[in-house]
Amino acid sequence: MENHLCVTVVIGIIASLVSMALAIDGTATFYTSYIPSACYGGQPQGNMIAAASDPLWDGGKICGRYVRVRCTGPTNPVPHPCVDGASVVVKIVDHCPGCGGTLDLSQQAFAAIANPIAGVIKIDYEL
């Protein structure tokens, strides 16, 4: 029984380290007008959505992909904008050409991981 517990703990630690290693650093902003979108036109896709910046867009190949996003810190004087330990999974539904962040999250997705007053936050994300 003790060996089984030790193996389970070790597997959990390794999985956490692999997950952290796959996360990519970036920044996030938020927007409030979700339709129409570059990927789905006038078809609503819910509220847990995001627009991809130019480097991620890749001609629209990222449309429909789900991305896990976590706030890692502030980019401005708003202290401690992150909701501790929170992450959100968003669906890429739009293109954000020239936007100020890596991902432009829906206001609801942003609020799930950070205080919207911050406006822009540091994130890590997994594709």
CORMOWO-V167087 format. One line per field, one symbol per residue. psi: psi as a letter, one per 40 degrees, with the letter a starting at -180 (. if undefined). A space follows every 50 residues. Layout:
psi: ???
//
This chain:
psi: dddddddddddddddddddddeihiaiiaiiehehiiddebehieaegii ihiddddfeedeheihhhhhheiieaehhgeihheiiihihheiigheie idihiiddddddeihddddhiiiiih.
//
